[in-house]
């Protein structure tokens, strides 16, 4: 783990440079290895270095939305939430955590998503998303309607 929750405390220890987006409350972290994380105001997440090589390779997201742009990596990149695990090997995607639910949306590339307690995963492509709650029903991949995409991306300054 690379510090306590809150990007400002983590950035100094993680090889990431933090930029506050004036007047919005959003934060942009640009990390060693090419990772960029945009977090909406109030997002709670922790940066992780699973391989202990000084490069962020995972995020534990606990609330609100983050947008990730991760370069291709042999070990991949993982976002862990209370409901879901999303894993990639180079893509751009958003993860939105709210009470009892995680939404994952892919802008570019492909993302594998599974429930915390289940091995079965779905793979999302560009324009697709999945809502993961605490039920045991099968995950359903959907092409997100443009208004939903626009609303999420607007929260992230996109």
C-alpha positions as CSV (number, residue, x, y, z in Angstrom):
1,X,0.0,0.0,0.0
2,X,1.2,3.5,-0.8
3,X,-0.1,5.6,2.1
4,X,-3.4,6.5,3.6
5,X,-6.6,7.2,1.7
6,X,-6.5,10.6,-0.1
7,X,-4.4,11.4,-3.0
8,X,-2.4,14.2,-1.5
9,X,-0.9,11.9,1.2
10,X,-0.2,9.1,-1.3
11,X,1.3,11.0,-4.2
12,X,4.5,11.8,-2.5
13,X,5.1,8.1,-1.6
14,X,3.8,6.6,-4.9
15,X,5.8,8.2,-7.6
16,X,2.7,10.1,-8.6
17,X,2.3,13.8,-9.2
18,X,-0.9,15.3,-8.0
19,X,-2.7,18.2,-9.8
20,X,-5.9,19.8,-8.4
21,X,-8.3,20.9,-11.1
22,X,-9.1,24.5,-10.1
23,X,-12.7,25.1,-9.1
24,X,-13.9,21.5,-9.6
25,X,-12.5,19.5,-6.7
26,X,-11.2,16.9,-9.1
27,X,-7.7,15.6,-8.8
28,X,-5.4,14.2,-11.5
29,X,-2.6,11.8,-10.6
30,X,0.1,11.1,-13.2
31,X,2.2,8.2,-12.0
32,X,5.5,6.7,-12.9
33,X,4.9,4.0,-15.6
34,X,2.3,6.1,-17.5
35,X,-0.8,5.6,-15.3
36,X,-3.2,8.6,-15.1
37,X,-6.0,8.6,-12.5
38,X,-8.7,11.3,-12.5
39,X,-10.8,11.4,-9.3
40,X,-14.0,13.3,-8.8
41,X,-14.4,15.5,-5.8
42,X,-14.7,13.4,-2.6
43,X,-13.6,10.1,-4.2
44,X,-12.0,7.7,-1.7
45,X,-9.3,5.4,-3.0
46,X,-6.0,3.9,-2.0
47,X,-3.0,3.4,-4.4
48,X,-1.3,0.0,-4.2
49,X,2.0,-1.4,-5.4
50,X,1.4,-5.1,-5.4
51,X,4.7,-5.9,-7.1
52,X,6.7,-3.7,-4.7
53,X,8.6,-2.1,-7.6
54,X,7.6,1.5,-6.8
55,X,5.0,1.7,-9.6
56,X,1.2,1.9,-8.8
57,X,-0.4,-1.3,-10.2
58,X,-3.7,-1.4,-8.3
59,X,-6.3,0.9,-6.7
60,X,-8.7,0.1,-3.9
61,X,-11.7,2.3,-4.6
62,X,-14.3,2.9,-1.9
63,X,-16.6,5.7,-3.0
64,X,-17.4,7.9,-6.0
65,X,-15.8,7.8,-9.4
66,X,-12.3,7.5,-10.8
67,X,-11.2,7.4,-14.4
68,X,-8.1,5.4,-15.1
69,X,-5.8,5.4,-18.1
70,X,-3.4,2.5,-17.7
71,X,-0.6,1.6,-20.1
72,X,-0.1,-2.0,-21.2
73,X,1.7,-4.0,-18.5
74,X,2.6,-7.7,-18.3
75,X,1.2,-7.8,-14.7
76,X,-1.9,-5.8,-15.6
77,X,-3.8,-3.3,-13.4
78,X,-6.5,-4.0,-10.9
79,X,-9.2,-1.9,-9.3
80,X,-10.7,-3.5,-6.2
81,X,-14.1,-2.2,-4.8
82,X,-16.4,-3.6,-2.2
83,X,-18.5,-5.4,-4.8
84,X,-16.1,-5.9,-7.8
85,X,-12.7,-6.6,-9.1
86,X,-11.8,-5.0,-12.5
87,X,-8.6,-6.1,-14.2
88,X,-6.9,-4.8,-17.4
89,X,-3.7,-4.8,-19.4
90,X,-3.8,-1.3,-20.8
91,X,-7.0,0.6,-21.3
92,X,-9.1,3.6,-20.3
93,X,-12.1,3.0,-18.0
94,X,-14.1,4.5,-15.2
95,X,-15.1,2.9,-11.9
96,X,-18.0,4.4,-9.9
97,X,-18.5,3.1,-6.3
98,X,-21.7,4.0,-4.4
99,X,-23.6,2.4,-1.6
100,X,-23.9,-1.3,-2.4
101,X,-23.0,-0.9,-6.1
102,X,-20.0,-0.5,-8.4
103,X,-20.4,0.5,-12.0
104,X,-17.6,-0.1,-14.5
105,X,-17.5,1.6,-17.9
106,X,-14.9,1.2,-20.7
107,X,-13.8,4.1,-22.8
108,X,-11.0,2.3,-24.7
109,X,-9.6,-1.3,-24.5
110,X,-11.1,-4.2,-22.6
111,X,-11.8,-4.7,-18.9
112,X,-12.5,-8.0,-17.1
113,X,-15.0,-7.6,-14.2
114,X,-16.1,-10.0,-11.6
115,X,-17.8,-10.0,-8.3
116,X,-15.6,-10.1,-5.2
117,X,-16.9,-13.5,-4.1
118,X,-17.2,-15.1,-7.6
119,X,-14.6,-16.4,-10.1
120,X,-16.8,-15.9,-13.2
121,X,-16.0,-12.7,-15.0
122,X,-17.4,-10.7,-17.9
123,X,-15.3,-8.7,-20.4
124,X,-16.3,-5.2,-21.3
125,X,-15.3,-3.5,-24.6
126,X,-15.5,0.2,-25.5
127,X,-18.9,1.8,-24.8
128,X,-19.9,-1.1,-22.5
129,X,-20.5,-1.1,-18.8
130,X,-21.7,-3.4,-16.0
131,X,-23.4,-2.7,-12.7
132,X,-22.1,-4.9,-9.9
133,X,-24.1,-5.2,-6.7
134,X,-24.0,-7.6,-3.8
135,X,-26.5,-10.1,-5.3
136,X,-25.4,-13.4,-6.8
137,X,-27.1,-13.0,-10.2
138,X,-25.1,-13.1,-13.4
139,X,-23.4,-9.9,-14.4
140,X,-25.0,-8.3,-17.5
141,X,-22.8,-6.4,-19.9
142,X,-24.7,-3.5,-21.5
143,X,-24.0,-0.8,-24.0
144,X,-24.5,2.3,-21.9
145,X,-26.9,4.9,-23.2
146,X,-25.1,8.2,-24.1
147,X,-26.8,10.2,-21.4
148,X,-25.4,7.9,-18.7
149,X,-21.9,8.0,-20.3
150,X,-22.1,11.8,-20.5
151,X,-23.2,12.2,-16.9
152,X,-20.3,10.0,-15.6
153,X,-17.7,11.5,-17.8
154,X,-18.8,15.0,-16.9
155,X,-18.2,14.2,-13.2
156,X,-14.7,13.3,-14.3
157,X,-14.1,16.4,-16.4
158,X,-14.3,14.5,-19.7
